[in-house]
Amino acid sequence: MHDFAKAEDNPSVSTGHDCQCSRPPVCHVLPRGCLWNDANQPKARLVRFAVALLLAFWVLLARPPAQAQIPTDPYWTITTVAGTSEDGYSGDGGPAVEAKLRPEFIAVDGTGNLYILQYSRIRRVDSKGTITTITTVADGREFIYVSDFAADGAGNLYFTSHIFDTTHIRRMDSNRTFTTLAGTRGAKSFARDDAGNLYYGALRVIFKMDAGGIITTFAGTSYHEAIDSNYIVDGTPAVEAEFESLGGMTVDGAGNLYFSAYQHARIYKVDSMGKVTTVAGTGELGYSGDGGPAVEAELLNLSSAVAVDGAGNLYIAEDDQDLCLIRKVDSAGTITTVAGGKCGGWFLEEPARSRGFWGIRDMTVDDAGNLYIADARRIYKLAPNRHDQ
C-alpha cells in the first residue's frame, strides 16, 4: 500500500497537486503527482537516470569536437591591439581597439610601431595605441593589388605592387618616398634579411636580390624535370629542387630562409649553404604531431603566413573549414599548437588556445618576441607568459 493520502483526508499536508505526501521530506513532487520513496522508488531512479543520460548526450553534441584535440595552453596570452568585430574603415586619431578594420597585411618596425595595410592604405598604430592613416600604396595609380608587406628596423616599408600582368616590389622610406626595387611576374610573397638581401618568389622560383641590386636564382627551377615535385630530398641543392605553390616566406637572424609550399603540405628551409631541408610536415594534410618532431606532423592547409622570432622559433598559420591554428616549431624541431582552435569567434583576454580565428591573413614578430596576428577584423598580440617560450 502506498504511503500517501488524498488532500481531503489530510488537509494539513498540501503539495498543490491532487495527491498528498504523508512524509514530505522524502517525497518528490512532479507536475502531475507525487513520486514516493517506497514502491515508486525504482521509477524515480529510472527517471533520474534518463534525465542524466540526456544531459550527457547533449553536452557531447554541443562540444566542438576539434577542441578536444587542443588543450588549453597556459603559457600564452592573447590581447586585441587593433580593430573591433565590425568591418569597415574608421577610427583615425583614436584608440586602435575602437577602429573598424579589414586588415590584409601587417608589419612591425624596430621601434614597435605596428603597420596595417588595408584597402591600399597604410595605417599605423603607435606605442600609445593610437591609429592613423599615413599614406596609400597606390602612389597615384588607378589600380593596385598588394600580396605581401614588411618593415625593417629603420622604418622602411616594403610591399608588392600588382598592376595588370606586372609585379613590382617597392619600398617606402620614412619620408614617404617610393622606390621600385624589382619587377617580375607572379611574385606573391617576399622576405628581407638583416643584410639587406631581398628574397621573392615568382611562379616556382625564389630569387635573391642583394643590397647592390644583383638578382640571382636562390631556390627552385622553372623546368619540369623527372623528379617527384611533391617531395624534396633533404640536402638537395635548393636551385635543383622543384617546388609547387610557393607561399609565405621569412628569414631568421642567421640568414636561413623559411617558406611554405602548400601543395606539398610542408615548410622548407634553405640554409646559408644553399641546401634545402624539410622543417615541418609529412606531405599529408591533417592535424597531428603536437609534442613531437615537426617533420612527423601533419599540417592543415598552409596560408601565406609564416614568421620567425629572434630565438629561431618558427610560427606557421594553418586552417581548414574546421580549425584555424597557429603552431610553433622551436629550435629543437618540436611542434606545438600555441593559439587557435575551432574556426570562428573573437578572442577575449583569455588563454590563447581557448578560441579560434575567423581567418588568419598575416603574422609578424617584434623584437621582443611578441607575435602579431591579422585576423578578419582584428589584430591580436600573442605574448609568451614564460621566458623559455
C-alpha positions as CSV (number, residue, x, y, z in Angstrom):
1,M,0.0,0.0,0.0
2,H,1.4,3.4,-1.0
3,D,2.3,5.8,1.8
4,F,0.1,8.7,0.6
5,A,-3.3,10.2,1.3
6,K,-5.8,12.4,-0.7
7,A,-5.9,16.1,0.2
8,E,-9.4,15.9,1.7
9,D,-8.2,13.1,4.0
10,N,-5.1,15.0,5.2
11,P,-5.6,18.8,4.6
12,S,-2.6,19.7,6.8
13,V,-0.1,18.3,4.2
14,S,-0.7,20.1,0.9
15,T,1.5,20.0,-2.2
16,G,-0.5,21.9,-4.7
17,H,-1.3,18.7,-6.6
18,D,-4.0,16.2,-6.5
19,C,-2.1,13.9,-4.2
20,Q,-0.6,14.3,-0.7
21,C,2.7,13.1,0.7
22,S,2.4,11.8,4.2
23,R,6.2,12.1,4.5
24,P,7.1,15.3,2.6
25,P,10.9,15.3,3.4
26,V,11.3,12.1,1.3
27,C,8.6,12.8,-1.3
28,H,9.4,14.3,-4.7
29,V,6.5,16.2,-6.3
30,L,6.2,16.1,-10.0
31,P,3.9,18.3,-12.2
32,R,1.3,15.6,-12.4
33,G,1.5,14.0,-9.0
34,C,3.9,12.6,-6.4
35,L,6.9,10.3,-6.6
36,W,7.3,8.3,-3.4
37,N,10.3,6.6,-1.9
38,D,8.6,3.3,-1.3
39,A,7.0,1.4,-4.2
40,N,7.8,4.1,-6.7
41,Q,11.5,4.5,-5.8
42,P,12.7,2.3,-8.7
43,K,10.6,4.5,-11.0
44,A,12.3,7.6,-9.5
45,R,15.8,6.2,-10.1
46,L,14.9,5.4,-13.7
47,V,13.6,8.9,-14.4
48,R,16.8,10.4,-12.8
49,F,19.0,8.1,-14.9
50,A,17.2,9.0,-18.1
51,V,17.5,12.8,-17.4
52,A,21.2,12.4,-16.7
53,L,21.7,10.4,-19.8
54,L,20.0,13.0,-21.9
55,L,22.1,15.8,-20.4
56,A,25.3,13.9,-21.0
57,F,24.3,13.3,-24.6
58,W,23.5,17.0,-25.1
59,V,26.9,18.1,-23.7
60,L,28.7,15.7,-26.1
61,L,26.8,17.1,-29.1
62,A,27.4,20.7,-28.1
63,R,31.1,20.4,-27.5
64,P,33.2,21.3,-30.6
65,P,35.0,18.0,-31.5
66,A,38.2,19.8,-32.6
67,Q,38.6,21.5,-29.2
68,A,39.1,18.1,-27.6
69,Q,42.3,17.8,-29.5
70,I,43.7,21.2,-28.4
71,P,44.1,21.5,-24.6
72,T,44.3,25.0,-23.1
73,D,47.8,26.4,-23.2
74,P,48.6,28.4,-20.0
75,Y,51.9,29.8,-21.4
76,W,50.5,32.3,-23.9
77,T,48.0,35.1,-23.6
78,I,46.3,37.0,-26.4
79,T,45.1,40.6,-26.5
80,T,43.4,42.7,-29.1
81,V,45.6,45.6,-30.2
82,A,43.5,46.9,-33.1
83,G,40.0,46.6,-34.5
84,T,36.5,45.8,-33.4
85,S,34.3,43.0,-34.7
86,E,32.9,45.4,-37.3
87,D,34.1,45.6,-40.9
88,G,35.0,49.0,-42.3
89,Y,37.4,51.8,-42.2
90,S,37.3,54.3,-39.3
91,G,38.9,55.4,-36.1
92,D,41.9,57.5,-37.2
93,G,43.2,59.7,-34.4
94,G,41.6,57.5,-31.7
95,P,42.3,54.2,-29.9
96,A,43.2,51.4,-32.4
97,V,40.9,49.0,-30.5
98,E,37.9,51.1,-31.4
99,A,38.8,51.4,-35.1
100,K,37.0,49.5,-37.8
101,L,39.4,47.3,-39.8
102,R,39.7,44.8,-42.5
103,P,43.5,44.0,-42.2
104,E,45.2,42.5,-45.2
105,F,48.8,42.5,-44.1
106,I,50.7,43.8,-41.1
107,A,54.3,44.7,-40.2
108,V,56.3,45.9,-37.2
109,D,59.3,48.2,-37.3
110,G,62.3,48.4,-35.0
111,T,60.6,50.9,-32.6
112,G,57.5,48.8,-32.2
113,N,55.1,50.7,-34.5
114,L,52.5,48.4,-36.0
115,Y,51.6,49.0,-39.7
116,I,48.4,47.8,-41.2
117,L,47.8,47.6,-44.9
118,Q,44.1,48.0,-45.7
119,Y,42.4,49.0,-48.9
120,S,45.8,50.0,-50.4
121,R,46.2,52.4,-47.4
122,I,48.9,52.1,-44.8
123,R,47.7,52.7,-41.2
124,R,50.0,52.9,-38.2
125,V,49.4,52.0,-34.5
126,D,51.9,53.8,-32.4
127,S,53.2,52.8,-28.9
128,K,50.3,54.6,-27.3
129,G,47.8,52.6,-29.2
130,T,46.6,55.4,-31.4
131,I,45.8,54.6,-35.1
132,T,46.3,56.9,-38.1
133,T,46.4,56.6,-41.8
134,I,49.8,57.7,-43.1
135,T,49.7,57.1,-46.8
136,T,48.4,55.0,-49.7
137,V,50.5,52.5,-51.6
138,A,48.7,53.3,-54.8
139,D,51.0,56.3,-55.3
140,G,48.7,58.0,-57.8
141,R,47.9,54.8,-59.8
142,E,44.4,53.8,-60.6
143,F,44.6,50.1,-59.7
144,I,46.9,48.2,-57.4
145,Y,46.8,44.9,-55.6
146,V,49.2,44.0,-52.8
147,S,50.2,40.4,-51.8
148,D,52.8,40.9,-49.1
149,F,54.0,43.6,-46.7
150,A,57.1,44.0,-44.4
151,A,59.1,46.5,-42.5
152,D,62.8,46.8,-41.5
153,G,64.4,48.2,-38.4
154,A,64.8,51.7,-39.9
155,G,61.1,52.0,-40.5
156,N,61.2,51.4,-44.3
157,L,58.1,49.6,-45.6
158,Y,58.2,47.1,-48.4
159,F,55.2,45.7,-50.4
160,T,54.3,44.0,-53.6
161,S,52.5,46.1,-56.2
162,H,50.5,44.2,-58.8
163,I,49.4,46.2,-61.8
164,F,47.9,44.2,-64.6
165,D,50.5,41.5,-65.5
166,T,53.5,43.1,-63.8
167,T,54.5,42.8,-60.2
168,H,56.9,45.2,-58.5
169,I,58.5,45.1,-55.1
170,R,58.6,48.6,-53.8
171,R,59.9,50.4,-50.8
172,M,58.6,53.4,-48.9
173,D,61.1,55.2,-46.7
174,S,60.4,57.3,-43.6
175,N,60.0,60.4,-45.9
176,R,57.2,58.5,-47.8
177,T,59.3,58.3,-50.9
178,F,58.6,55.3,-53.1
179,T,61.3,53.3,-54.9
180,T,60.9,50.3,-57.1
181,L,63.4,47.5,-56.2
182,A,62.4,44.7,-58.5
183,G,59.9,43.8,-61.2
184,T,58.7,40.4,-62.3
185,R,55.6,38.3,-63.0
186,G,53.7,36.2,-60.5
187,A,55.6,37.3,-57.3
188,K,53.3,36.6,-54.3
189,S,55.5,37.0,-51.3
190,F,58.9,38.2,-50.2
191,A,61.3,38.4,-47.2
192,R,64.2,40.6,-46.3
193,D,67.2,39.7,-44.1
194,D,69.3,41.9,-41.8
195,A,72.0,42.3,-44.5
196,G,69.5,44.0,-46.9
197,N,69.1,41.0,-49.2
198,L,65.6,40.6,-50.6
199,Y,64.0,37.2,-51.5
200,Y,60.9,36.9,-53.5
201,G,59.0,34.0,-55.1
202,A,57.8,34.1,-58.7
203,L,56.0,31.0,-60.1
204,R,58.2,28.1,-58.9
205,V,61.4,30.0,-58.4
206,I,62.7,32.1,-55.4
207,F,65.0,34.9,-56.4
208,K,67.5,36.8,-54.3
209,M,68.4,40.4,-54.8
210,D,71.4,41.6,-52.8
211,A,71.9,45.1,-51.4
212,G,73.6,46.1,-54.7
213,G,70.6,45.1,-56.8
214,I,72.2,41.9,-58.3
215,I,69.5,39.2,-58.8
216,T,70.3,35.5,-58.7
217,T,68.2,32.3,-58.5
218,F,68.1,31.2,-54.9
219,A,65.8,28.2,-55.0
220,G,63.6,26.2,-57.4
221,T,63.6,25.7,-61.1
222,S,61.2,26.6,-63.8
223,Y,61.8,23.4,-65.6
224,H,59.7,20.2,-65.2
225,E,62.3,17.6,-64.6
226,A,61.8,13.9,-63.9
227,I,61.6,14.2,-60.2
228,D,58.9,13.9,-57.7
229,S,58.0,17.6,-57.0
230,N,55.8,16.5,-54.1
231,Y,58.8,15.5,-52.1
232,I,62.2,17.3,-51.8
233,V,65.1,15.2,-50.5
234,D,66.8,16.9,-47.6
235,G,70.2,18.2,-48.5
236,T,69.3,18.8,-52.2
237,P,70.8,22.0,-53.6
238,A,67.9,24.5,-53.5
239,V,68.5,25.6,-57.1
240,E,67.8,22.0,-58.2
241,A,64.7,21.4,-56.2
242,E,61.3,21.7,-57.9
243,F,58.6,23.4,-55.8
244,E,54.9,24.0,-56.4
245,S,52.6,26.6,-55.0
246,L,55.1,28.7,-53.1
247,G,53.6,30.5,-50.1
248,G,54.8,32.8,-47.3
249,M,58.5,33.5,-46.6
250,T,60.5,34.6,-43.7
251,V,64.2,34.9,-42.8
252,D,65.9,34.3,-39.4
253,G,68.8,36.1,-37.9
254,A,71.3,33.6,-39.3
255,G,70.1,34.1,-42.9
256,N,68.1,30.9,-43.2
257,L,65.0,31.3,-45.5
258,Y,61.8,29.5,-44.5
259,F,58.9,29.2,-46.8
260,S,55.6,27.2,-47.2
261,A,54.8,25.1,-50.2
262,Y,51.1,24.5,-49.5
263,Q,50.7,21.9,-52.3
264,H,53.5,19.9,-50.7
265,A,51.9,20.4,-47.2
266,R,55.4,21.2,-45.9
267,I,57.6,24.0,-44.7
268,Y,61.1,24.2,-46.1
269,K,64.3,25.9,-45.1
270,V,67.2,27.0,-47.3
271,D,70.3,27.5,-45.3
272,S,73.3,29.7,-46.0
273,M,75.0,26.9,-47.9
274,G,72.1,26.7,-50.4
275,K,70.8,23.4,-49.2
276,V,67.1,22.7,-48.7
277,T,65.6,20.7,-45.8
278,T,62.1,20.0,-44.6
279,V,61.4,21.6,-41.2
280,A,57.7,20.7,-40.8
281,G,55.1,18.5,-42.4
282,T,54.9,15.0,-43.8
283,G,53.1,15.9,-47.1
284,E,49.8,14.7,-45.7
285,L,47.0,17.1,-44.8
286,G,45.8,16.9,-41.3
287,Y,46.3,17.9,-37.7
288,S,48.7,15.8,-35.7
289,G,52.1,15.6,-34.1
290,D,52.0,18.1,-31.3
291,G,54.8,17.5,-28.8
292,G,56.9,15.6,-31.4
293,P,59.2,16.2,-34.3
294,A,57.7,18.8,-36.7
295,V,58.8,16.7,-39.7
296,E,56.5,13.9,-38.5
297,A,53.5,16.2,-38.0
298,E,50.5,16.5,-40.4
299,L,49.7,20.1,-41.3
300,L,46.5,21.7,-42.4
301,N,46.2,24.0,-45.4
302,L,49.0,26.4,-45.2
303,S,48.2,30.1,-45.6
304,S,50.7,32.7,-46.7
305,A,51.6,33.5,-43.1
306,V,54.9,32.3,-41.6
307,A,57.1,34.2,-39.2
308,V,60.3,33.6,-37.2
309,D,61.4,35.2,-33.9
310,G,64.8,36.2,-32.7
311,A,65.2,32.9,-30.9
312,G,64.7,30.9,-34.1
313,N,61.1,29.8,-33.3
314,L,59.1,29.4,-36.4
315,Y,55.4,30.1,-36.5
316,I,53.0,28.6,-39.0
317,A,49.4,29.6,-39.7
318,E,47.2,26.6,-40.6
319,D,43.5,26.4,-41.3
320,D,40.8,24.3,-42.9
321,Q,37.0,24.5,-42.7
322,D,37.0,23.5,-39.1
323,L,40.3,24.5,-37.4
324,C,42.2,27.8,-37.5
325,L,45.5,27.4,-35.7
326,I,49.0,28.8,-35.2
327,R,51.7,26.3,-34.5
328,K,55.2,26.7,-33.4
329,V,58.4,24.8,-34.4
330,D,61.1,25.5,-31.8
331,S,64.8,25.5,-32.4
332,A,64.9,21.7,-31.4
333,G,62.4,20.9,-34.2
334,T,59.4,20.2,-31.8
335,I,56.0,21.3,-32.9
336,T,53.2,22.6,-30.7
337,T,49.9,24.5,-31.1
338,V,50.1,27.9,-29.4
339,A,46.9,29.6,-30.5
340,G,43.6,28.9,-32.1
341,G,41.0,26.1,-32.2
342,K,37.7,25.7,-33.9
343,C,37.3,28.5,-36.5
344,G,35.0,31.4,-35.6
345,G,34.6,33.7,-32.7
346,W,36.5,36.6,-31.2
347,F,39.3,36.3,-28.6
348,L,38.9,38.0,-25.2
349,E,41.6,38.5,-22.6
350,E,42.0,34.7,-22.1
351,P,44.4,31.8,-22.8
352,A,45.4,31.8,-26.4
353,R,44.0,28.3,-27.2
354,S,40.5,28.8,-25.9
355,R,39.1,30.1,-29.2
356,G,39.7,30.0,-32.9
357,F,40.3,32.7,-35.6
358,W,37.9,33.7,-38.4
359,G,40.8,33.5,-40.9
360,I,44.5,34.4,-40.4
361,R,45.6,36.9,-43.0
362,D,49.2,37.6,-41.9
363,M,51.6,37.4,-39.0
364,T,54.7,39.2,-37.9
365,V,57.1,39.2,-34.9
366,D,58.5,42.2,-33.0
367,D,62.0,42.4,-31.4
368,A,60.6,41.3,-28.0
369,G,59.3,38.0,-29.4
370,N,55.6,39.0,-29.5
371,L,53.6,37.6,-32.4
372,Y,51.1,39.8,-34.1
373,I,48.2,38.2,-36.0
374,A,45.9,39.8,-38.5
375,D,42.5,38.1,-38.4
376,A,39.4,39.0,-40.3
377,R,38.5,42.2,-38.4
378,R,41.1,42.4,-35.6
379,I,44.8,42.3,-34.9
380,Y,45.9,40.3,-31.9
381,K,49.2,40.2,-30.0
382,L,50.2,36.8,-28.8
383,A,52.7,37.1,-25.9
384,P,54.5,34.3,-24.0
385,N,54.0,34.1,-20.3
386,R,57.3,32.5,-19.6
387,H,60.9,33.1,-20.7
388,D,61.6,29.7,-22.1
389,Q,59.0,30.2,-24.8
